[in-house]
Amino acid sequence: MRGMGNMQGMMKQMQKMQKKMAEAQEELAEKHLEGTAGGGMVKVIVSGQKEVLEVVIDPSVVDPEDVEMLQDLVVIATNEAMAKAEELANSTMGQFTKGLNLPGMF
């Protein structure tokens, strides 16, 4: 019968962990990370959940003759912002997977 108490304790722990994970996810959604390119001429802002929130382009970098450069700058800034969001997500959510040996995770 002792096994049942352990099982209930484990379930409580899991519920507590799920609640903390949900709170951490909400916290991530509220974080804003910025990537820039072209010396700040192009700025991309993403949430901690890797959602693009804003793209800011300095008018001086808009050249109809060189659209490719502008596209490249947007890609570079977006990738930088996404990398920062990924890093933040890993450090925030990583605390929940540390010490857990779950197959298929990471």
MMTF fields as JSON, N, C-alpha, C and O atoms, coordinates in Angstrom:
{
  "mmtfVersion": "1.0.0",
  "mmtfProducer": "UNKNOWN",
  "numBonds": 423,
  "numAtoms": 424,
  "numGroups": 106,
  "numChains": 1,
  "numModels": 1,
  "chainsPerModel": [1],
  "groupsPerChain": [106],
  "chainIdList": ["A"],
  "bondAtomList": [4, 2, 8, 6, 12, 10, 16, 14, 20, 18, 24, 22, 28, 26, 32, 30, 36, 34, 40, 38, 44, 42, 48, 46, 52, 50, 56, 54, 60, 58, 64, 62, 68, 66, 72, 70, 76, 74, 80, 78, 84, 82, 88, 86, 92, 90, 96, 94, 100, 98, 104, 102, 108, 106, 112, 110, 116, 114, 120, 118, 124, 122, 128, 126, 132, 130, 136, 134, 140, 138, 144, 142, 148, 146, 152, 150, 156, 154, 160, 158, 164, 162, 168, 166, 172, 170, 176, 174, 180, 178, 184, 182, 188, 186, 192, 190, 196, 194, 200, 198, 204, 202, 208, 206, 212, 210, 216, 214, 220, 218, 224, 222, 228, 226, 232, 230, 236, 234, 240, 238, 244, 242, 248, 246, 252, 250, 256, 254, 260, 258, 264, 262, 268, 266, 272, 270, 276, 274, 280, 278, 284, 282, 288, 286, 292, 290, 296, 294, 300, 298, 304, 302, 308, 306, 312, 310, 316, 314, 320, 318, 324, 322, 328, 326, 332, 330, 336, 334, 340, 338, 344, 342, 348, 346, 352, 350, 356, 354, 360, 358, 364, 362, 368, 366, 372, 370, 376, 374, 380, 378, 384, 382, 388, 386, 392, 390, 396, 394, 400, 398, 404, 402, 408, 406, 412, 410, 416, 414, 420, 418],
  "bondOrderList": [1, 1, 1, 1, 1, 1, 1, 1, 1, 1, 1, 1, 1, 1, 1, 1, 1, 1, 1, 1, 1, 1, 1, 1, 1, 1, 1, 1, 1, 1, 1, 1, 1, 1, 1, 1, 1, 1, 1, 1, 1, 1, 1, 1, 1, 1, 1, 1, 1, 1, 1, 1, 1, 1, 1, 1, 1, 1, 1, 1, 1, 1, 1, 1, 1, 1, 1, 1, 1, 1, 1, 1, 1, 1, 1, 1, 1, 1, 1, 1, 1, 1, 1, 1, 1, 1, 1, 1, 1, 1, 1, 1, 1, 1, 1, 1, 1, 1, 1, 1, 1, 1, 1, 1, 1],
  "groupList": [{"groupName": "MET", "atomNameList": ["N", "CA", "C", "O"], "elementList": ["N", "C", "C", "O"], "formalChargeList": [0, 0, 0, 0], "bondAtomList": [1, 0, 2, 1, 3, 2], "bondOrderList": [1, 1, 2], "singleLetterCode": "M", "chemCompType": "L-PEPTIDE LINKING"}, {"groupName": "ARG", "atomNameList": ["N", "CA", "C", "O"], "elementList": ["N", "C", "C", "O"], "formalChargeList": [0, 0, 0, 0], "bondAtomList": [1, 0, 2, 1, 3, 2], "bondOrderList": [1, 1, 2], "singleLetterCode": "R", "chemCompType": "L-PEPTIDE LINKING"}, {"groupName": "GLY", "atomNameList": ["N", "CA", "C", "O"], "elementList": ["N", "C", "C", "O"], "formalChargeList": [0, 0, 0, 0], "bondAtomList": [1, 0, 2, 1, 3, 2], "bondOrderList": [1, 1, 2], "singleLetterCode": "G", "chemCompType": "PEPTIDE LINKING"}, {"groupName": "ASN", "atomNameList": ["N", "CA", "C", "O"], "elementList": ["N", "C", "C", "O"], "formalChargeList": [0, 0, 0, 0], "bondAtomList": [1, 0, 2, 1, 3, 2], "bondOrderList": [1, 1, 2], "singleLetterCode": "N", "chemCompType": "L-PEPTIDE LINKING"}, {"groupName": "GLN", "atomNameList": ["N", "CA", "C", "O"], "elementList": ["N", "C", "C", "O"], "formalChargeList": [0, 0, 0, 0], "bondAtomList": [1, 0, 2, 1, 3, 2], "bondOrderList": [1, 1, 2], "singleLetterCode": "Q", "chemCompType": "L-PEPTIDE LINKING"}, {"groupName": "LYS", "atomNameList": ["N", "CA", "C", "O"], "elementList": ["N", "C", "C", "O"], "formalChargeList": [0, 0, 0, 0], "bondAtomList": [1, 0, 2, 1, 3, 2], "bondOrderList": [1, 1, 2], "singleLetterCode": "K", "chemCompType": "L-PEPTIDE LINKING"}, {"groupName": "ALA", "atomNameList": ["N", "CA", "C", "O"], "elementList": ["N", "C", "C", "O"], "formalChargeList": [0, 0, 0, 0], "bondAtomList": [1, 0, 2, 1, 3, 2], "bondOrderList": [1, 1, 2], "singleLetterCode": "A", "chemCompType": "L-PEPTIDE LINKING"}, {"groupName": "GLU", "atomNameList": ["N", "CA", "C", "O"], "elementList": ["N", "C", "C", "O"], "formalChargeList": [0, 0, 0, 0], "bondAtomList": [1, 0, 2, 1, 3, 2], "bondOrderList": [1, 1, 2], "singleLetterCode": "E", "chemCompType": "L-PEPTIDE LINKING"}, {"groupName": "LEU", "atomNameList": ["N", "CA", "C", "O"], "elementList": ["N", "C", "C", "O"], "formalChargeList": [0, 0, 0, 0], "bondAtomList": [1, 0, 2, 1, 3, 2], "bondOrderList": [1, 1, 2], "singleLetterCode": "L", "chemCompType": "L-PEPTIDE LINKING"}, {"groupName": "HIS", "atomNameList": ["N", "CA", "C", "O"], "elementList": ["N", "C", "C", "O"], "formalChargeList": [0, 0, 0, 0], "bondAtomList": [1, 0, 2, 1, 3, 2], "bondOrderList": [1, 1, 2], "singleLetterCode": "H", "chemCompType": "L-PEPTIDE LINKING"}, {"groupName": "THR", "atomNameList": ["N", "CA", "C", "O"], "elementList": ["N", "C", "C", "O"], "formalChargeList": [0, 0, 0, 0], "bondAtomList": [1, 0, 2, 1, 3, 2], "bondOrderList": [1, 1, 2], "singleLetterCode": "T", "chemCompType": "L-PEPTIDE LINKING"}, {"groupName": "VAL", "atomNameList": ["N", "CA", "C", "O"], "elementList": ["N", "C", "C", "O"], "formalChargeList": [0, 0, 0, 0], "bondAtomList": [1, 0, 2, 1, 3, 2], "bondOrderList": [1, 1, 2], "singleLetterCode": "V", "chemCompType": "L-PEPTIDE LINKING"}, {"groupName": "ILE", "atomNameList": ["N", "CA", "C", "O"], "elementList": ["N", "C", "C", "O"], "formalChargeList": [0, 0, 0, 0], "bondAtomList": [1, 0, 2, 1, 3, 2], "bondOrderList": [1, 1, 2], "singleLetterCode": "I", "chemCompType": "L-PEPTIDE LINKING"}, {"groupName": "SER", "atomNameList": ["N", "CA", "C", "O"], "elementList": ["N", "C", "C", "O"], "formalChargeList": [0, 0, 0, 0], "bondAtomList": [1, 0, 2, 1, 3, 2], "bondOrderList": [1, 1, 2], "singleLetterCode": "S", "chemCompType": "L-PEPTIDE LINKING"}, {"groupName": "ASP", "atomNameList": ["N", "CA", "C", "O"], "elementList": ["N", "C", "C", "O"], "formalChargeList": [0, 0, 0, 0], "bondAtomList": [1, 0, 2, 1, 3, 2], "bondOrderList": [1, 1, 2], "singleLetterCode": "D", "chemCompType": "L-PEPTIDE LINKING"}, {"groupName": "PRO", "atomNameList": ["N", "CA", "C", "O"], "elementList": ["N", "C", "C", "O"], "formalChargeList": [0, 0, 0, 0], "bondAtomList": [1, 0, 2, 1, 3, 2], "bondOrderList": [1, 1, 2], "singleLetterCode": "P", "chemCompType": "L-PEPTIDE LINKING"}, {"groupName": "PHE", "atomNameList": ["N", "CA", "C", "O"], "elementList": ["N", "C", "C", "O"], "formalChargeList": [0, 0, 0, 0], "bondAtomList": [1, 0, 2, 1, 3, 2], "bondOrderList": [1, 1, 2], "singleLetterCode": "F", "chemCompType": "L-PEPTIDE LINKING"}],
  "groupTypeList": [0, 1, 2, 0, 2, 3, 0, 4, 2, 0, 0, 5, 4, 0, 4, 5, 0, 4, 5, 5, 0, 6, 7, 6, 4, 7, 7, 8, 6, 7, 5, 9, 8, 7, 2, 10, 6, 2, 2, 2, 0, 11, 5, 11, 12, 11, 13, 2, 4, 5, 7, 11, 8, 7, 11, 11, 12, 14, 15, 13, 11, 11, 14, 15, 7, 14, 11, 7, 0, 8, 4, 14, 8, 11, 11, 12, 6, 10, 3, 7, 6, 0, 6, 5, 6, 7, 7, 8, 6, 3, 13, 10, 0, 2, 4, 16, 10, 5, 2, 8, 3, 8, 15, 2, 0, 16],
  "groupIdList": [1, 2, 3, 4, 5, 6, 7, 8, 9, 10, 11, 12, 13, 14, 15, 16, 17, 18, 19, 20, 21, 22, 23, 24, 25, 26, 27, 28, 29, 30, 31, 32, 33, 34, 35, 36, 37, 38, 39, 40, 41, 42, 43, 44, 45, 46, 47, 48, 49, 50, 51, 52, 53, 54, 55, 56, 57, 58, 59, 60, 61, 62, 63, 64, 65, 66, 67, 68, 69, 70, 71, 72, 73, 74, 75, 76, 77, 78, 79, 80, 81, 82, 83, 84, 85, 86, 87, 88, 89, 90, 91, 92, 93, 94, 95, 96, 97, 98, 99, 100, 101, 102, 103, 104, 105, 106],
  "secStructList": [7, 2, 2, 2, 2, 2, 2, 2, 2, 2, 2, 2, 2, 2, 2, 2, 2, 2, 2, 2, 2, 2, 2, 2, 2, 2, 2, 2, 2, 2, 7, 3, 3, 3, 3, 3, 3, 6, 6, 6, 6, 3, 3, 3, 3, 3, 3, 6, 6, 1, 7, 3, 3, 3, 3, 3, 3, 7, 4, 4, 4, 7, 7, 4, 4, 4, 2, 2, 2, 2, 2, 2, 2, 2, 2, 2, 2, 2, 2, 2, 2, 2, 2, 2, 2, 2, 2, 2, 2, 2, 2, 2, 2, 2, 2, 2, 2, 6, 6, 7, 7, 7, 6, 6, 7, 7],
  "xCoordList": [0.823, 0.0, 0.867, 0.401, 2.13, 3.003, 3.243, 3.451, 3.212, 3.429, 2.443, 2.779, 1.218, 0.186, 0.547, 0.344, 1.078, 1.486, 2.572, 2.551, 3.529, 4.609, 4.056, 4.491, 3.095, 2.498, 1.787, 1.914, 1.039, 0.335, 1.333, 1.136, 2.398, 3.442, 4.063, 4.309, 4.318, 4.89, 3.936, 4.358, 2.644, 1.644, 1.597, 1.505, 1.663, 1.66, 2.877, 2.771, 4.043, 5.274, 5.132, 5.517, 4.572, 4.383, 3.454, 3.717, 2.375, 1.427, 2.099, 1.89, 2.916, 3.638, 4.592, 4.689, 5.293, 6.249, 5.53, 6.012, 4.379, 3.618, 3.181, 3.218, 2.765, 2.335, 3.517, 3.373, 4.691, 5.881, 6.298, 6.737, 6.162, 6.507, 5.572, 6.013, 4.29, 3.312, 3.634, 3.544, 4.012, 4.382, 5.629, 5.712, 6.594, 7.819, 7.507, 8.093, 6.583, 6.176, 5.544, 5.829, 4.688, 4.048, 5.093, 5.021, 6.066, 7.15, 7.924, 8.279, 8.176, 8.89, 8.113, 8.692, 6.797, 5.958, 6.073, 5.929, 6.336, 6.397, 7.776, 7.917, 8.788, 10.146, 10.256, 9.698, 10.982, 11.219, 12.719, 13.498, 13.117, 14.531, 14.719, 13.854, 15.866, 16.096, 17.31, 18.361, 17.135, 18.242, 18.402, 17.414, 19.655, 19.871, 20.846, 21.597, 20.811, 21.746, 21.986, 21.206, 23.08, 23.388, 23.612, 23.17, 24.302, 24.575, 23.315, 23.258, 22.304, 21.057, 20.041, 18.973, 20.366, 19.431, 18.177, 17.089, 18.364, 17.229, 17.19, 18.194, 15.989, 15.812, 14.605, 13.55, 14.777, 13.673, 13.499, 14.462, 12.262, 11.964, 11.066, 10.033, 11.49, 10.717, 10.404, 11.065, 9.383, 9.056, 9.941, 10.595, 9.958, 10.709, 10.17, 10.821, 8.984, 8.406, 8.63, 7.938, 9.594, 10.031, 8.944, 8.815, 8.179, 7.169, 7.666, 7.995, 7.721, 8.174, 7.103, 5.939, 7.517, 6.576, 6.661, 5.66, 7.885, 8.077, 9.305, 10.315, 9.195, 10.336, 10.453, 9.503, 11.633, 11.85, 12.955, 14.052, 12.65, 13.629, 13.854, 12.916, 15.104, 15.461, 15.252, 15.767, 14.505, 14.223, 15.482, 15.438, 16.591, 17.8, 18.38, 19.201, 17.966, 18.498, 17.6, 17.922, 16.48, 15.557, 16.029, 15.888, 16.589, 17.111, 16.431, 16.714, 15.537, 14.84, 15.805, 15.447, 17.023, 18.007, 18.678, 19.295, 18.55, 19.245, 18.336, 18.622, 17.244, 16.282, 16.914, 16.584, 17.825, 18.457, 19.187, 19.128, 19.877, 20.605, 19.638, 19.907, 18.521, 17.525, 16.976, 16.817, 16.693, 16.198, 17.22, 16.864, 18.491, 19.554, 19.62, 19.772, 19.506, 19.557, 18.395, 18.569, 17.215, 16.043, 16.271, 15.951, 16.817, 17.093, 18.119, 17.934, 19.197, 20.251, 19.689, 19.936, 18.94, 18.369, 17.38, 17.348, 16.571, 15.591, 16.299, 15.929, 17.321, 18.057, 18.737, 18.769, 19.276, 19.931, 18.911, 19.175, 17.745, 16.709, 16.216, 16.002, 16.036, 15.571, 16.601, 16.238, 17.881, 18.939, 18.897, 19.068, 18.668, 18.573, 17.349, 17.413, 16.23, 15.007, 15.216, 14.76, 15.904, 16.196, 17.051, 16.792, 18.063, 18.959, 18.179, 18.359, 17.316, 16.512, 15.565, 15.416, 14.929, 14.0, 14.734, 14.234, 15.926, 16.7, 17.092, 17.007, 17.523, 17.944, 16.736, 16.835, 15.592, 14.394, 13.765, 13.444, 13.591, 12.909, 13.861, 13.428, 15.158, 16.145, 16.139, 16.485, 15.749, 15.716, 14.734, 14.875, 13.743, 12.744, 13.196, 12.708, 14.125, 14.565, 15.885, 16.302, 16.552, 17.812, 17.572, 16.643, 18.396, 18.284, 17.217, 17.159, 16.38, 15.372, 15.97, 16.514, 15.867, 16.382, 15.195, 14.774, 14.664, 13.496, 13.926, 14.496, 13.655, 14.02, 13.269, 12.093, 13.955, 13.305, 13.334, 12.917, 13.818, 13.916, 15.366, 16.232, 15.652, 16.986, 17.958, 19.13],
  "yCoordList": [-1.204, 0.0, 1.268, 2.343, 1.131, 2.29, 2.912, 4.119, 2.088, 2.548, 3.618, 4.5, 3.547, 4.528, 5.928, 6.913, 6.011, 7.308, 7.925, 9.124, 7.097, 7.575, 8.075, 9.099, 7.338, 7.691, 9.042, 9.885, 9.244, 10.515, 11.65, 12.735, 11.401, 12.404, 12.778, 13.952, 11.761, 12.012, 12.828, 13.739, 12.496, 13.223, 14.695, 15.596, 14.918, 16.302, 17.058, 18.209, 16.394, 17.001, 17.364, 18.454, 16.431, 16.671, 17.862, 18.699, 17.936, 19.045, 20.372, 21.38, 20.353, 21.564, 21.993, 23.172, 21.006, 21.286, 21.827, 22.761, 21.237, 21.701, 23.152, 23.952, 23.476, 24.846, 25.806, 26.871, 25.417, 26.263, 26.403, 27.473, 25.323, 25.377, 26.334, 27.113, 26.281, 27.17, 28.619, 29.496, 28.87, 30.233, 30.7, 31.854, 29.798, 30.143, 30.444, 31.356, 29.68, 29.919, 31.31, 32.041, 31.665, 32.983, 34.087, 35.11, 33.853, 34.812, 35.005, 36.127, 33.904, 33.971, 34.803, 35.584, 34.627, 35.349, 36.856, 37.631, 37.264, 38.697, 39.307, 40.529, 38.461, 38.967, 39.41, 38.781, 40.501, 40.996, 40.984, 41.543, 40.34, 40.258, 40.913, 40.839, 41.554, 42.355, 41.86, 41.564, 41.781, 41.489, 42.678, 43.281, 43.02, 44.157, 43.773, 42.805, 44.55, 44.349, 45.698, 46.635, 45.784, 47.034, 48.176, 49.298, 47.896, 48.948, 49.519, 50.704, 48.673, 49.111, 49.66, 50.125, 49.609, 50.108, 49.227, 49.696, 47.939, 47.018, 46.391, 45.902, 46.424, 45.892, 44.952, 45.29, 43.758, 42.81, 42.481, 42.152, 42.573, 42.282, 41.051, 40.984, 40.071, 38.834, 38.617, 39.165, 37.806, 37.439, 36.267, 35.65, 35.97, 34.825, 33.517, 32.48, 33.547, 32.345, 32.333, 31.633, 33.11, 33.152, 33.604, 33.071, 34.58, 35.173, 36.561, 37.373, 36.833, 38.154, 39.173, 39.041, 40.193, 41.208, 42.485, 43.166, 42.804, 44.086, 44.035, 43.413, 44.7, 44.871, 46.372, 47.013, 46.93, 48.366, 48.541, 48.003, 49.301, 49.52, 51.015, 51.775, 51.426, 52.828, 53.167, 52.465, 54.229, 54.594, 54.75, 54.513, 55.142, 55.369, 54.075, 54.125, 52.939, 51.67, 51.09, 50.065, 51.764, 51.304, 51.846, 53.032, 50.949, 51.315, 50.436, 49.241, 51.009, 50.214, 49.476, 48.458, 49.998, 49.373, 48.162, 47.338, 48.065, 46.989, 46.358, 46.392, 45.788, 45.142, 43.941, 43.645, 43.249, 42.056, 42.386, 41.619, 43.532, 43.897, 44.066, 43.596, 44.734, 44.944, 43.596, 43.379, 42.71, 41.382, 40.648, 40.023, 40.732, 40.091, 40.657, 39.91, 41.973, 42.61, 42.15, 41.915, 42.024, 41.568, 40.13, 39.796, 39.292, 37.897, 37.834, 37.1, 38.603, 38.617, 39.066, 38.424, 40.159, 40.684, 39.693, 39.506, 39.06, 38.081, 36.884, 36.43, 36.373, 35.215, 35.543, 34.712, 36.745, 37.154, 37.202, 36.713, 37.795, 37.887, 36.493, 36.21, 35.625, 34.253, 33.472, 32.7, 33.677, 32.985, 33.42, 32.599, 34.716, 35.213, 34.611, 34.24, 34.518, 33.946, 32.466, 31.981, 31.756, 30.331, 30.14, 29.254, 30.976, 30.909, 31.151, 30.441, 32.16, 32.484, 31.326, 30.942, 30.776, 29.657, 28.455, 27.799, 28.171, 27.04, 27.239, 26.306, 28.449, 28.676, 28.707, 28.298, 29.193, 29.261, 27.884, 27.48, 27.171, 25.879, 24.742, 23.685, 24.968, 23.935, 23.506, 22.368, 24.41, 24.075, 22.936, 22.232, 22.745, 21.702, 20.345, 19.307, 20.356, 19.082, 18.612, 17.476, 19.497, 19.113, 17.93, 17.943, 16.929, 15.801, 14.802, 13.702, 15.165, 14.216, 13.456, 14.054, 12.172, 11.388, 10.917, 9.766, 11.807, 11.477, 11.166, 12.017, 9.959, 9.623, 10.533, 10.838, 10.95, 11.784, 13.264, 14.083, 13.621, 15.047, 15.459, 14.877, 16.441, 16.987, 15.907, 16.192],
  "zCoordList": [0.0, 0.0, 0.0, -0.376, 0.424, 0.496, -0.878, -0.995, -1.898, -3.266, -3.686, -4.476, -3.159, -3.528, -3.037, -3.748, -1.832, -1.279, -2.132, -2.408, -2.552, -3.41, -4.734, -5.26, -5.261, -6.542, -6.438, -7.327, -5.349, -5.153, -5.005, -5.553, -4.27, -4.091, -5.421, -5.696, -6.252, -7.574, -8.438, -9.15, -8.371, -9.166, -8.735, -9.569, -7.416, -6.902, -7.422, -7.845, -7.387, -7.888, -9.362, -9.786, -10.14, -11.578, -11.811, -12.674, -11.045, -11.199, -10.865, -11.541, -9.803, -9.398, -10.515, -10.853, -11.077, -12.139, -13.381, -14.022, -13.714, -14.88, -14.692, -15.627, -13.466, -13.174, -13.355, -13.954, -12.829, -12.955, -14.42, -14.844, -15.19, -16.614, -17.342, -18.187, -17.019, -17.654, -17.319, -18.178, -16.057, -15.654, -16.405, -16.825, -16.571, -17.292, -18.753, -19.337, -19.351, -20.742, -20.875, -21.824, -19.918, -19.935, -19.823, -20.504, -18.945, -18.75, -20.06, -20.421, -20.76, -22.043, -23.054, -23.808, -23.06, -24.028, -23.829, -24.774, -22.582, -22.285, -22.558, -22.599, -22.744, -23.009, -24.462, -25.36, -24.678, -26.039, -26.298, -25.525, -27.395, -27.759, -29.114, -29.987, -29.271, -30.469, -31.246, -30.678, -32.542, -33.438, -34.368, -34.786, -34.697, -35.594, -36.698, -36.585, -37.752, -38.872, -39.518, -39.346, -40.266, -40.966, -40.001, -40.247, -38.892, -37.914, -37.291, -36.963, -37.127, -36.496, -37.482, -37.082, -38.773, -39.796, -39.886, -40.218, -39.58, -39.568, -38.182, -37.664, -37.597, -36.254, -36.271, -36.808, -35.669, -35.564, -34.09, -33.398, -33.619, -32.225, -32.176, -32.842, -31.363, -31.218, -29.742, -28.859, -29.499, -28.121, -27.712, -28.552, -26.43, -25.927, -26.459, -26.329, -27.061, -27.671, -29.183, -29.922, -29.618, -31.018, -31.986, -33.088, -31.566, -32.437, -32.83, -31.965, -34.14, -34.593, -34.213, -34.592, -33.458, -32.99, -33.804, -34.028, -34.249, -34.92, -35.823, -35.494, -36.961, -37.863, -38.105, -38.556, -37.8, -37.978, -39.014, -38.865, -40.067, -41.14, -41.301, -41.544, -41.165, -41.35, -42.831, -43.701, -43.121, -44.518, -45.378, -46.585, -44.771, -45.555, -46.139, -47.054, -45.625, -46.115, -47.229, -47.829, -47.487, -48.535, -49.883, -50.181, -50.682, -51.996, -53.045, -53.119, -53.86, -54.872, -55.811, -56.404, -55.94, -56.82, -56.151, -56.825, -54.816, -54.104, -53.05, -51.853, -53.525, -52.631, -51.927, -50.779, -52.621, -52.047, -50.75, -49.789, -50.721, -49.515, -48.341, -47.236, -48.585, -47.536, -47.053, -45.852, -47.984, -47.617, -46.749, -45.75, -47.141, -46.363, -44.945, -43.979, -44.828, -43.514, -42.637, -41.441, -43.233, -42.476, -41.997, -40.856, -42.861, -42.495, -41.365, -40.395, -41.493, -40.471, -39.125, -38.105, -39.118, -37.872, -37.259, -36.043, -38.115, -37.624, -37.004, -35.921, -37.692, -37.163, -35.84, -34.932, -35.729, -34.473, -33.33, -32.231, -33.603, -32.572, -32.186, -31.007, -33.181, -32.92, -32.096, -31.208, -32.396, -31.644, -30.176, -29.274, -29.945, -28.565, -27.869, -26.697, -28.605, -28.036, -27.711, -26.675, -28.598, -28.394, -27.143, -26.328, -27.006, -25.846, -24.55, -23.561, -24.574, -23.403, -23.08, -21.92, -24.112, -23.902, -23.312, -22.398, -23.844, -23.328, -21.877, -21.078, -21.525, -20.14, -19.204, -18.047, -19.706, -18.864, -18.689, -17.571, -19.788, -19.728, -19.356, -18.899, -19.556, -19.265, -17.809, -17.493, -16.92, -15.494, -15.218, -14.218, -16.09, -15.862, -16.386, -15.94, -17.329, -17.913, -17.32, -17.546, -16.551, -15.912, -14.988, -14.18, -15.106, -14.198, -14.605, -14.056, -15.553, -16.03, -17.206, -18.135, -17.158, -18.274, -19.092, -18.986, -19.901, -20.706, -22.125, -22.808, -22.564, -23.95, -24.932, -24.736, -25.968, -26.984, -26.659, -27.478, -25.479, -25.131, -25.269, -24.617, -26.096, -26.33, -26.767, -27.008]
}
